[in-house]
Amino acid sequence: MNESDDLDDEEGAVIRALLPRCGPGGPDCRAIVNGILWQQGGGRRWHDLPTRYGPWHRCAERLRLWQTDGTWQNVLTYLASGRPLPRHTDRDHDRPEPPRAREAIDDWNSPWLP
């Protein structure tokens, strides 16, 4: 995720309405959401968060709070409805794997199967 992937003004306004109030002098919620999306976008480390998103610990703490109260799910639902999903170039990767017969499953590596 780069700067062009950050929330635009319209998305930022809608997201701001979904988030709980942080107080009159609170942090920039749009930057926090962009920071969380940057970190979640590729399994990146919080410590590598670019400075344009603010302190990494603020983004991590807000994510924890928003996941606890359900706010983050609302944000993701909104973003999923308004943004196109990324397309894969490898068509075989998108195809589901056919189910395997019980006999074809190696019991040594799958001891939890009945």
MOPAC internal coordinates of N, CA, C and O (Angstrom, degrees):
PM7 1SCF
backbone

  N    0.0000 0     0.00 0     0.00 0    0    0    0
  C    1.4521 1     0.00 0     0.00 0    1    0    0
  C    1.5212 1   107.88 1     0.00 0    2    1    0
  O    1.2310 1   120.91 1   -50.45 1    3    2    1
  N    1.3023 1   115.87 1   129.55 1    3    2    1
  C    1.4576 1   120.23 1   177.59 1    5    3    2
  C    1.5250 1   108.79 1  -119.97 1    6    5    3
  O    1.2310 1   120.58 1     5.54 1    7    6    5
  N    1.3202 1   116.50 1  -174.46 1    7    6    5
  C    1.4635 1   119.70 1  -176.68 1    9    7    6
  C    1.5236 1   113.06 1   -58.73 1   10    9    7
  O    1.2310 1   120.16 1   148.61 1   11   10    9
  N    1.3174 1   117.30 1   -31.39 1   11   10    9
  C    1.4674 1   119.28 1  -179.88 1   13   11   10
  C    1.5263 1   111.84 1   -70.71 1   14   13   11
  O    1.2310 1   119.94 1   162.05 1   15   14   13
  N    1.3383 1   117.72 1   -17.95 1   15   14   13
  C    1.4590 1   121.57 1   177.95 1   17   15   14
  C    1.5271 1   112.79 1   -87.60 1   18   17   15
  O    1.2310 1   120.13 1   173.02 1   19   18   17
  N    1.3210 1   117.35 1    -6.98 1   19   18   17
  C    1.4605 1   120.73 1  -179.65 1   21   19   18
  C    1.5279 1   110.29 1   -64.92 1   22   21   19
  O    1.2310 1   121.22 1   -18.90 1   23   22   21
  N    1.3223 1   115.27 1   161.10 1   23   22   21
  C    1.4612 1   120.62 1   178.55 1   25   23   22
  C    1.5209 1   110.42 1   -61.08 1   26   25   23
  O    1.2310 1   120.44 1   -41.36 1   27   26   25
  N    1.3264 1   116.77 1   138.64 1   27   26   25
  C    1.4562 1   119.41 1   174.85 1   29   27   26
  C    1.5309 1   108.77 1   -84.64 1   30   29   27
  O    1.2310 1   120.13 1     0.86 1   31   30   29
  N    1.3342 1   117.36 1  -179.14 1   31   30   29
  C    1.4722 1   121.50 1  -175.90 1   33   31   30
  C    1.5180 1   112.47 1   -61.09 1   34   33   31
  O    1.2310 1   120.12 1   137.98 1   35   34   33
  N    1.3222 1   117.37 1   -42.02 1   35   34   33
  C    1.4623 1   120.98 1  -178.86 1   37   35   34
  C    1.5215 1   111.06 1   -66.67 1   38   37   35
  O    1.2310 1   120.38 1   133.54 1   39   38   37
  N    1.3306 1   116.88 1   -46.46 1   39   38   37
  C    1.4683 1   120.31 1   177.90 1   41   39   38
  C    1.5223 1   110.76 1   -63.20 1   42   41   39
  O    1.2310 1   120.50 1   139.96 1   43   42   41
  N    1.3181 1   116.65 1   -40.04 1   43   42   41
  C    1.4577 1   120.41 1   179.16 1   45   43   42
  C    1.5164 1   112.63 1   -61.05 1   46   45   43
  O    1.2310 1   120.34 1   140.96 1   47   46   45
  N    1.3429 1   116.95 1   -39.04 1   47   46   45
  C    1.4628 1   120.56 1   179.29 1   49   47   46
  C    1.5314 1   111.16 1   -66.92 1   50   49   47
  O    1.2310 1   120.24 1   138.66 1   51   50   49
  N    1.3208 1   117.15 1   -41.34 1   51   50   49
  C    1.4695 1   120.34 1   179.73 1   53   51   50
  C    1.5232 1   109.95 1   -67.91 1   54   53   51
  O    1.2310 1   120.49 1   136.01 1   55   54   53
  N    1.3206 1   116.66 1   -43.99 1   55   54   53
  C    1.4646 1   120.77 1   179.54 1   57   55   54
  C    1.5230 1   110.75 1   -61.69 1   58   57   55
  O    1.2310 1   120.33 1   138.31 1   59   58   57
  N    1.3209 1   116.98 1   -41.69 1   59   58   57
  C    1.4673 1   121.22 1   179.60 1   61   59   58
  C    1.5290 1   110.67 1   -57.40 1   62   61   59
  O    1.2310 1   120.47 1   143.15 1   63   62   61
  N    1.3406 1   116.70 1   -36.85 1   63   62   61
  C    1.4671 1   120.41 1   179.25 1   65   63   62
  C    1.5258 1   111.65 1   -70.10 1   66   65   63
  O    1.2310 1   119.78 1   155.50 1   67   66   65
  N    1.3376 1   118.03 1   -24.50 1   67   66   65
  C    1.4633 1   121.29 1  -179.58 1   69   67   66
  C    1.5259 1   113.13 1   -82.76 1   70   69   67
  O    1.2310 1   120.52 1   160.86 1   71   70   69
  N    1.3330 1   116.61 1   -19.14 1   71   70   69
  C    1.4610 1   121.16 1  -174.56 1   73   71   70
  C    1.5165 1   111.75 1   -89.67 1   74   73   71
  O    1.2310 1   120.35 1   -32.15 1   75   74   73
  N    1.3386 1   116.94 1   147.85 1   75   74   73
  C    1.4679 1   119.13 1   175.38 1   77   75   74
  C    1.5211 1   110.56 1   -67.93 1   78   77   75
  O    1.2310 1   120.83 1   -26.41 1   79   78   77
  N    1.3236 1   116.02 1   153.59 1   79   78   77
  C    1.4616 1   120.76 1  -178.52 1   81   79   78
  C    1.5303 1   110.20 1   -66.29 1   82   81   79
  O    1.2310 1   121.48 1   -38.92 1   83   82   81
  N    1.3490 1   114.78 1   141.08 1   83   82   81
  C    1.4639 1   121.44 1   179.68 1   85   83   82
  C    1.5223 1   111.60 1  -106.51 1   86   85   83
  O    1.2310 1   120.24 1  -179.93 1   87   86   85
  N    1.3137 1   117.16 1     0.07 1   87   86   85
  C    1.4565 1   120.27 1  -176.30 1   89   87   86
  C    1.5211 1   109.61 1   104.98 1   90   89   87
  O    1.2310 1   119.91 1   -15.44 1   91   90   89
  N    1.3363 1   117.78 1   164.56 1   91   90   89
  C    1.4526 1   121.01 1  -175.45 1   93   91   90
  C    1.5279 1   113.81 1   -65.73 1   94   93   91
  O    1.2310 1   119.55 1   146.58 1   95   94   93
  N    1.3007 1   118.46 1   -33.42 1   95   94   93
  C    1.4643 1   121.18 1  -179.51 1   97   95   94
  C    1.5082 1   112.10 1  -106.65 1   98   97   95
  O    1.2310 1   120.41 1  -153.76 1   99   98   97
  N    1.3302 1   116.82 1    26.24 1   99   98   97
  C    1.4572 1   121.51 1  -175.82 1  101   99   98
  C    1.5146 1   113.24 1   -69.79 1  102  101   99
  O    1.2310 1   121.14 1    -6.71 1  103  102  101
  N    1.3198 1   115.42 1   173.29 1  103  102  101
  C    1.4662 1   119.96 1  -178.48 1  105  103  102
  C    1.5254 1   111.89 1   -69.42 1  106  105  103
  O    1.2310 1   121.09 1   -14.51 1  107  106  105
  N    1.3158 1   115.53 1   165.49 1  107  106  105
  C    1.4583 1   122.44 1   177.96 1  109  107  106
  C    1.5264 1   108.27 1   -74.04 1  110  109  107
  O    1.2310 1   120.75 1   -74.36 1  111  110  109
  N    1.3204 1   116.18 1   105.64 1  111  110  109
  C    1.4670 1   120.98 1  -175.90 1  113  111  110
  C    1.5213 1   111.87 1   -65.21 1  114  113  111
  O    1.2310 1   120.08 1   148.13 1  115  114  113
  N    1.3080 1   117.46 1   -31.87 1  115  114  113
  C    1.4669 1   120.22 1   179.36 1  117  115  114
  C    1.5258 1   110.68 1   -64.05 1  118  117  115
  O    1.2310 1   120.28 1   138.61 1  119  118  117
  N    1.3348 1   117.07 1   -41.39 1  119  118  117
  C    1.4638 1   120.70 1   177.44 1  121  119  118
  C    1.5226 1   110.63 1   -66.01 1  122  121  119
  O    1.2310 1   120.36 1   142.34 1  123  122  121
  N    1.3232 1   116.92 1   -37.66 1  123  122  121
  C    1.4630 1   120.75 1   178.94 1  125  123  122
  C    1.5291 1   110.36 1   -65.19 1  126  125  123
  O    1.2310 1   120.11 1   133.58 1  127  126  125
  N    1.3242 1   117.39 1   -46.42 1  127  126  125
  C    1.4652 1   120.86 1   178.51 1  129  127  126
  C    1.5236 1   110.04 1   -61.86 1  130  129  127
  O    1.2310 1   120.02 1   136.76 1  131  130  129
  N    1.3240 1   117.56 1   -43.24 1  131  130  129
  C    1.4630 1   120.23 1   177.60 1  133  131  130
  C    1.5291 1   111.04 1   -61.58 1  134  133  131
  O    1.2310 1   120.02 1   141.39 1  135  134  133
  N    1.3268 1   117.56 1   -38.61 1  135  134  133
  C    1.4620 1   121.27 1   177.79 1  137  135  134
  C    1.5191 1   112.09 1   -65.16 1  138  137  135
  O    1.2310 1   120.89 1   138.14 1  139  138  137
  N    1.3164 1   115.90 1   -41.86 1  139  138  137
  C    1.4661 1   119.97 1   178.02 1  141  139  138
  C    1.5199 1   110.05 1   -64.07 1  142  141  139
  O    1.2310 1   120.48 1   135.95 1  143  142  141
  N    1.3290 1   116.68 1   -44.05 1  143  142  141
  C    1.4582 1   120.21 1   179.16 1  145  143  142
  C    1.5306 1   111.02 1   -64.09 1  146  145  143
  O    1.2310 1   120.10 1   143.57 1  147  146  145
  N    1.3295 1   117.42 1   -36.43 1  147  146  145
  C    1.4623 1   120.77 1   176.86 1  149  147  146
  C    1.5255 1   109.73 1   -61.48 1  150  149  147
  O    1.2310 1   120.54 1   132.52 1  151  150  149
  N    1.3275 1   116.58 1   -47.48 1  151  150  149
  C    1.4591 1   120.53 1  -177.61 1  153  151  150
  C    1.5244 1   111.34 1   -67.40 1  154  153  151
  O    1.2310 1   120.07 1   137.87 1  155  154  153
  N    1.3119 1   117.47 1   -42.13 1  155  154  153
  C    1.4543 1   121.66 1  -177.62 1  157  155  154
  C    1.5228 1   112.54 1   -74.25 1  158  157  155
  O    1.2310 1   120.38 1   158.33 1  159  158  157
  N    1.3311 1   116.87 1   -21.67 1  159  158  157
  C    1.4523 1   121.39 1  -174.96 1  161  159  158
  C    1.5131 1   115.22 1   -65.46 1  162  161  159
  O    1.2310 1   119.49 1   156.40 1  163  162  161
  N    1.2981 1   118.58 1   -23.60 1  163  162  161
  C    1.4493 1   118.97 1  -177.80 1  165  163  162
  C    1.5102 1   113.34 1  -148.52 1  166  165  163
  O    1.2310 1   120.29 1  -159.28 1  167  166  165
  N    1.3195 1   117.06 1    20.72 1  167  166  165
  C    1.4485 1   119.71 1  -179.37 1  169  167  166
  C    1.5201 1   112.39 1    64.84 1  170  169  167
  O    1.2310 1   120.68 1  -144.84 1  171  170  169
  N    1.3078 1   116.30 1    35.16 1  171  170  169
  C    1.4631 1   120.73 1  -177.83 1  173  171  170
  C    1.5254 1   110.85 1   -79.03 1  174  173  171
  O    1.2310 1   121.16 1   -18.93 1  175  174  173
  N    1.3225 1   115.39 1   161.07 1  175  174  173
  C    1.4668 1   120.86 1   178.29 1  177  175  174
  C    1.5262 1   110.04 1   -79.54 1  178  177  175
  O    1.2310 1   120.55 1   -36.55 1  179  178  177
  N    1.3283 1   116.55 1   143.45 1  179  178  177
  C    1.4606 1   120.64 1   177.79 1  181  179  178
  C    1.5264 1   110.77 1   -59.79 1  182  181  179
  O    1.2310 1   120.32 1   143.11 1  183  182  181
  N    1.3210 1   117.00 1   -36.89 1  183  182  181
  C    1.4721 1   120.47 1  -176.95 1  185  183  182
  C    1.5277 1   112.37 1   -64.92 1  186  185  183
  O    1.2310 1   119.97 1   162.26 1  187  186  185
  N    1.3336 1   117.67 1   -17.74 1  187  186  185
  C    1.4636 1   121.56 1   179.79 1  189  187  186
  C    1.5264 1   112.68 1   -92.84 1  190  189  187
  O    1.2310 1   119.94 1  -174.33 1  191  190  189
  N    1.3219 1   117.73 1     5.67 1  191  190  189
  C    1.4617 1   122.28 1  -177.59 1  193  191  190
  C    1.5339 1   110.36 1   -59.92 1  194  193  191
  O    1.2310 1   119.62 1   -52.61 1  195  194  193
  N    1.3412 1   118.32 1   127.39 1  195  194  193
  C    1.4714 1   119.96 1   177.89 1  197  195  194
  C    1.5380 1   111.33 1   -59.99 1  198  197  195
  O    1.2310 1   120.94 1   -31.75 1  199  198  197
  N    1.3007 1   115.80 1   148.25 1  199  198  197
  C    1.4690 1   121.10 1  -176.14 1  201  199  198
  C    1.5187 1   112.99 1   -64.74 1  202  201  199
  O    1.2310 1   119.46 1   159.02 1  203  202  201
  N    1.3351 1   118.63 1   -20.98 1  203  202  201
  C    1.4634 1   120.26 1  -178.93 1  205  203  202
  C    1.5322 1   111.97 1   -64.50 1  206  205  203
  O    1.2310 1   119.98 1   163.16 1  207  206  205
  N    1.3396 1   117.64 1   -16.84 1  207  206  205
  C    1.4633 1   121.32 1   179.68 1  209  207  206
  C    1.5253 1   112.89 1   -95.36 1  210  209  207
  O    1.2310 1   120.09 1   178.14 1  211  210  209
  N    1.3113 1   117.43 1    -1.86 1  211  210  209
  C    1.4516 1   120.79 1  -179.33 1  213  211  210
  C    1.5156 1   110.93 1    93.82 1  214  213  211
  O    1.2310 1   120.53 1     6.83 1  215  214  213
  N    1.3254 1   116.58 1  -173.17 1  215  214  213
  C    1.4616 1   120.29 1  -179.36 1  217  215  214
  C    1.5348 1   111.61 1   -64.20 1  218  217  215
  O    1.2310 1   120.72 1   -42.63 1  219  218  217
  N    1.3260 1   116.22 1   137.37 1  219  218  217
  C    1.4611 1   120.55 1  -176.94 1  221  219  218
  C    1.5246 1   111.49 1   -61.84 1  222  221  219
  O    1.2310 1   120.22 1   143.60 1  223  222  221
  N    1.3303 1   117.18 1   -36.40 1  223  222  221
  C    1.4677 1   119.65 1  -176.61 1  225  223  222
  C    1.5261 1   111.59 1   -68.39 1  226  225  223
  O    1.2310 1   119.67 1   151.34 1  227  226  225
  N    1.3300 1   118.24 1   -28.66 1  227  226  225
  C    1.4615 1   120.84 1   176.59 1  229  227  226
  C    1.5261 1   110.01 1   -68.19 1  230  229  227
  O    1.2310 1   120.32 1   136.00 1  231  230  229
  N    1.3281 1   116.99 1   -44.00 1  231  230  229
  C    1.4700 1   120.70 1   178.49 1  233  231  230
  C    1.5257 1   110.86 1   -64.24 1  234  233  231
  O    1.2310 1   120.43 1   136.88 1  235  234  233
  N    1.3193 1   116.79 1   -43.12 1  235  234  233
  C    1.4717 1   120.56 1  -179.05 1  237  235  234
  C    1.5288 1   110.69 1   -64.60 1  238  237  235
  O    1.2310 1   120.38 1   138.85 1  239  238  237
  N    1.3192 1   116.88 1   -41.15 1  239  238  237
  C    1.4710 1   120.51 1  -179.60 1  241  239  238
  C    1.5294 1   111.28 1   -67.99 1  242  241  239
  O    1.2310 1   120.16 1   137.72 1  243  242  241
  N    1.3233 1   117.30 1   -42.28 1  243  242  241
  C    1.4732 1   119.84 1   177.78 1  245  243  242
  C    1.5199 1   110.55 1   -62.47 1  246  245  243
  O    1.2310 1   120.14 1   138.82 1  247  246  245
  N    1.3352 1   117.33 1   -41.18 1  247  246  245
  C    1.4627 1   119.86 1   177.94 1  249  247  246
  C    1.5170 1   110.29 1   -59.92 1  250  249  247
  O    1.2310 1   120.15 1   136.27 1  251  250  249
  N    1.3288 1   117.32 1   -43.73 1  251  250  249
  C    1.4643 1   120.91 1   179.37 1  253  251  250
  C    1.5297 1   110.97 1   -61.00 1  254  253  251
  O    1.2310 1   120.54 1   134.70 1  255  254  253
  N    1.3185 1   116.56 1   -45.30 1  255  254  253
  C    1.4628 1   120.40 1   179.73 1  257  255  254
  C    1.5265 1   111.52 1   -65.58 1  258  257  255
  O    1.2310 1   120.54 1   135.60 1  259  258  257
  N    1.3352 1   116.57 1   -44.40 1  259  258  257
  C    1.4643 1   120.70 1  -176.79 1  261  259  258
  C    1.5208 1   111.53 1   -70.07 1  262  261  259
  O    1.2310 1   119.90 1   149.99 1  263  262  261
  N    1.3367 1   117.79 1   -30.01 1  263  262  261
  C    1.4639 1   119.61 1   175.57 1  265  263  262
  C    1.5282 1   110.31 1   -70.45 1  266  265  263
  O    1.2310 1   120.71 1   144.26 1  267  266  265
  N    1.3116 1   116.25 1   -35.74 1  267  266  265
  C    1.4622 1   121.06 1  -178.76 1  269  267  266
  C    1.5222 1   111.91 1   -66.30 1  270  269  267
  O    1.2310 1   120.12 1   137.11 1  271  270  269
  N    1.3427 1   117.37 1   -42.89 1  271  270  269
  C    1.4684 1   119.30 1  -176.36 1  273  271  270
  C    1.5390 1   113.95 1   -94.32 1  274  273  271
  O    1.2310 1   119.76 1  -177.36 1  275  274  273
  N    1.3418 1   118.06 1     2.64 1  275  274  273
  C    1.4632 1   121.11 1   176.64 1  277  275  274
  C    1.5151 1   114.63 1    89.22 1  278  277  275
  O    1.2310 1   119.95 1   177.81 1  279  278  277
  N    1.3215 1   117.69 1    -2.19 1  279  278  277
  C    1.4629 1   120.92 1  -179.03 1  281  279  278
  C    1.5200 1   111.40 1   -63.38 1  282  281  279
  O    1.2310 1   119.88 1   138.30 1  283  282  281
  N    1.3252 1   117.83 1   -41.70 1  283  282  281
  C    1.4569 1   120.66 1  -176.11 1  285  283  282
  C    1.5300 1   111.11 1   -63.89 1  286  285  283
  O    1.2310 1   120.30 1   143.90 1  287  286  285
  N    1.3213 1   117.04 1   -36.10 1  287  286  285
  C    1.4695 1   119.95 1   177.15 1  289  287  286
  C    1.5283 1   110.29 1   -62.73 1  290  289  287
  O    1.2310 1   120.02 1   140.44 1  291  290  289
  N    1.3197 1   117.57 1   -39.56 1  291  290  289
  C    1.4635 1   121.09 1   177.18 1  293  291  290
  C    1.5332 1   111.31 1   -63.99 1  294  293  291
  O    1.2310 1   120.51 1   139.21 1  295  294  293
  N    1.3284 1   116.64 1   -40.79 1  295  294  293
  C    1.4631 1   120.72 1   178.37 1  297  295  294
  C    1.5268 1   110.05 1   -63.16 1  298  297  295
  O    1.2310 1   120.37 1   133.23 1  299  298  297
  N    1.3296 1   116.90 1   -46.77 1  299  298  297
  C    1.4681 1   120.12 1  -179.43 1  301  299  298
  C    1.5232 1   111.86 1   -64.86 1  302  301  299
  O    1.2310 1   120.45 1   142.49 1  303  302  301
  N    1.3183 1   116.74 1   -37.51 1  303  302  301
  C    1.4650 1   120.32 1   177.77 1  305  303  302
  C    1.5214 1   110.53 1   -62.28 1  306  305  303
  O    1.2310 1   120.56 1   135.40 1  307  306  305
  N    1.3328 1   116.54 1   -44.60 1  307  306  305
  C    1.4721 1   119.86 1   177.82 1  309  307  306
  C    1.5271 1   110.77 1   -62.19 1  310  309  307
  O    1.2310 1   120.28 1   132.40 1  311  310  309
  N    1.3255 1   117.07 1   -47.60 1  311  310  309
  C    1.4572 1   120.13 1  -177.69 1  313  311  310
  C    1.5295 1   111.66 1   -64.44 1  314  313  311
  O    1.2310 1   120.28 1   142.55 1  315  314  313
  N    1.3214 1   117.06 1   -37.45 1  315  314  313
  C    1.4664 1   120.26 1   179.84 1  317  315  314
  C    1.5208 1   111.39 1   -67.22 1  318  317  315
  O    1.2310 1   120.37 1   148.52 1  319  318  317
  N    1.3210 1   116.90 1   -31.48 1  319  318  317
  C    1.4628 1   119.07 1  -179.08 1  321  319  318
  C    1.5288 1   112.16 1   -78.56 1  322  321  319
  O    1.2310 1   119.91 1   157.76 1  323  322  321
  N    1.3291 1   117.77 1   -22.24 1  323  322  321
  C    1.4502 1   119.83 1  -174.46 1  325  323  322
  C    1.5122 1   115.57 1  -106.50 1  326  325  323
  O    1.2310 1   120.03 1   167.07 1  327  326  325
  N    1.3173 1   117.54 1   -12.93 1  327  326  325
  C    1.4624 1   120.48 1  -177.60 1  329  327  326
  C    1.5215 1   109.80 1  -114.94 1  330  329  327
  O    1.2310 1   119.96 1   -38.88 1  331  330  329
  N    1.3216 1   117.68 1   141.12 1  331  330  329
  C    1.4664 1   119.12 1   177.46 1  333  331  330
  C    1.5240 1   110.56 1   -70.36 1  334  333  331
  O    1.2310 1   121.02 1   -32.91 1  335  334  333
  N    1.3172 1   115.65 1   147.09 1  335  334  333
  C    1.4536 1   120.47 1   177.27 1  337  335  334
  C    1.5240 1   109.59 1   -74.32 1  338  337  335
  O    1.2310 1   119.68 1   -33.39 1  339  338  337
  N    1.3280 1   118.21 1   146.61 1  339  338  337
  C    1.4651 1   119.72 1   177.99 1  341  339  338
  C    1.5260 1   110.22 1   -66.21 1  342  341  339
  O    1.2310 1   121.04 1   -37.12 1  343  342  341
  N    1.3173 1   115.62 1   142.88 1  343  342  341
  C    1.4657 1   120.40 1  -179.51 1  345  343  342
  C    1.5236 1   109.39 1   -98.33 1  346  345  343
  O    1.2310 1   121.70 1   -41.42 1  347  346  345
  N    1.3395 1   114.35 1   138.58 1  347  346  345
  C    1.4623 1   120.30 1   176.35 1  349  347  346
  C    1.5153 1   108.81 1   -88.89 1  350  349  347
  O    1.2310 1   120.66 1   -36.90 1  351  350  349
  N    1.3030 1   116.34 1   143.10 1  351  350  349
  C    1.4609 1   119.76 1   177.67 1  353  351  350
  C    1.5221 1   111.15 1   -85.66 1  354  353  351
  O    1.2310 1   119.96 1   157.40 1  355  354  353
  N    1.3140 1   117.68 1   -22.60 1  355  354  353
  C    1.4485 1   121.58 1  -179.11 1  357  355  354
  C    1.5318 1   109.13 1   -93.56 1  358  357  355
  O    1.2310 1   120.20 1   -73.50 1  359  358  357
  N    1.3144 1   117.23 1   106.50 1  359  358  357
  C    1.4646 1   121.75 1  -177.11 1  361  359  358
  C    1.5236 1   111.95 1   -67.14 1  362  361  359
  O    1.2310 1   119.46 1   147.30 1  363  362  361
  N    1.3402 1   118.64 1   -32.70 1  363  362  361
  C    1.4557 1   121.15 1  -179.37 1  365  363  362
  C    1.5238 1   111.23 1   -65.84 1  366  365  363
  O    1.2310 1   120.69 1   151.66 1  367  366  365
  N    1.3092 1   116.29 1   -28.34 1  367  366  365
  C    1.4544 1   120.42 1  -179.20 1  369  367  366
  C    1.5312 1   111.62 1   -69.72 1  370  369  367
  O    1.2310 1   120.30 1   152.26 1  371  370  369
  N    1.3356 1   117.04 1   -27.74 1  371  370  369
  C    1.4582 1   121.85 1  -178.81 1  373  371  370
  C    1.5265 1   112.98 1   -82.28 1  374  373  371
  O    1.2310 1   120.41 1   160.71 1  375  374  373
  N    1.3163 1   116.82 1   -19.29 1  375  374  373
  C    1.4546 1   121.20 1  -176.42 1  377  375  374
  C    1.5264 1   109.96 1   -74.73 1  378  377  375
  O    1.2310 1   119.30 1   -50.06 1  379  378  377
  N    1.3397 1   118.94 1   129.94 1  379  378  377
  C    1.4661 1   119.69 1   179.33 1  381  379  378
  C    1.5201 1   111.02 1   -68.47 1  382  381  379
  O    1.2310 1   121.27 1   -30.44 1  383  382  381
  N    1.3132 1   115.17 1   149.56 1  383  382  381
  C    1.4571 1   120.76 1   178.80 1  385  383  382
  C    1.5289 1   109.02 1   -77.01 1  386  385  383
  O    1.2310 1   119.68 1   -44.55 1  387  386  385
  N    1.3306 1   118.23 1   135.45 1  387  386  385
  C    1.4615 1   119.37 1  -179.72 1  389  387  386
  C    1.5267 1   110.07 1   -67.63 1  390  389  387
  O    1.2310 1   120.38 1   -31.92 1  391  390  389
  N    1.3340 1   116.88 1   148.08 1  391  390  389
  C    1.4658 1   119.19 1   179.87 1  393  391  390
  C    1.5242 1   110.84 1   -64.29 1  394  393  391
  O    1.2310 1   121.04 1   -36.44 1  395  394  393
  N    1.3244 1   115.61 1   143.56 1  395  394  393
  C    1.4601 1   120.26 1  -179.95 1  397  395  394
  C    1.5174 1   109.70 1   -97.55 1  398  397  395
  O    1.2310 1   121.28 1   -31.35 1  399  398  397
  N    1.3117 1   115.15 1   148.65 1  399  398  397
  C    1.4650 1   120.61 1   176.98 1  401  399  398
  C    1.5173 1   108.90 1   -67.95 1  402  401  399
  O    1.2310 1   120.48 1   -25.43 1  403  402  401
  N    1.3281 1   116.69 1   154.57 1  403  402  401
  C    1.4697 1   122.19 1  -179.10 1  405  403  402
  C    1.5279 1   111.05 1   -58.05 1  406  405  403
  O    1.2310 1   120.07 1   143.53 1  407  406  405
  N    1.3213 1   117.48 1   -36.47 1  407  406  405
  C    1.4589 1   121.38 1  -178.60 1  409  407  406
  C    1.5242 1   111.81 1   -68.06 1  410  409  407
  O    1.2310 1   120.24 1   154.48 1  411  410  409
  N    1.3256 1   117.15 1   -25.52 1  411  410  409
  C    1.4586 1   121.07 1  -177.13 1  413  411  410
  C    1.5262 1   112.44 1   -82.23 1  414  413  411
  O    1.2310 1   119.65 1   171.68 1  415  414  413
  N    1.3258 1   118.28 1    -8.32 1  415  414  413
  C    1.4579 1   121.95 1  -179.15 1  417  415  414
  C    1.5243 1   108.56 1   -88.16 1  418  417  415
  O    1.2310 1   120.87 1   -50.85 1  419  418  417
  N    1.3037 1   115.95 1   129.15 1  419  418  417
  C    1.4588 1   121.61 1  -179.04 1  421  419  418
  C    1.5290 1   108.86 1   -76.53 1  422  421  419
  O    1.2310 1   120.35 1   -67.60 1  423  422  421
  N    1.3339 1   116.93 1   112.40 1  423  422  421
  C    1.4657 1   121.09 1  -178.11 1  425  423  422
  C    1.5193 1   112.55 1   -65.76 1  426  425  423
  O    1.2310 1   120.01 1   152.86 1  427  426  425
  N    1.3063 1   117.59 1   -27.14 1  427  426  425
  C    1.4467 1   119.93 1  -179.61 1  429  427  426
  C    1.5190 1   111.19 1   -64.58 1  430  429  427
  O    1.2310 1   120.40 1   142.22 1  431  430  429
  N    1.3315 1   116.85 1   -37.78 1  431  430  429
  C    1.4602 1   120.97 1  -179.26 1  433  431  430
  C    1.5199 1   112.57 1   -92.88 1  434  433  431
  O    1.2310 1   119.37 1   173.12 1  435  434  433
  N    1.3061 1   118.82 1    -6.88 1  435  434  433
  C    1.4616 1   122.05 1  -178.90 1  437  435  434
  C    1.5244 1   110.58 1  -131.85 1  438  437  435
  O    1.2310 1   119.69 1  -113.92 1  439  438  437
  N    1.3311 1   118.21 1    66.08 1  439  438  437
  C    1.4642 1   119.91 1  -174.71 1  441  439  438
  C    1.5170 1   114.15 1   -71.21 1  442  441  439
  O    1.2310 1   119.74 1   166.20 1  443  442  441
  N    1.3504 1   118.11 1   -13.80 1  443  442  441
  C    1.4536 1   120.53 1  -176.26 1  445  443  442
  C    1.5237 1   113.17 1   -84.46 1  446  445  443
  O    1.2310 1   120.02 1   174.07 1  447  446  445
  N    1.3409 1   117.56 1    -5.93 1  447  446  445
  C    1.4534 1   120.14 1   179.48 1  449  447  446
  C    1.5241 1   110.22 1   -78.26 1  450  449  447
  O    1.2310 1   119.59 1   -36.93 1  451  450  449
  N    1.3516 1   118.38 1   143.07 1  451  450  449
  C    1.4675 1   120.13 1   179.98 1  453  451  450
  C    1.5075 1   111.81 1   -71.16 1  454  453  451
  O    1.2310 1   120.10 1   180.00 1  455  454  453

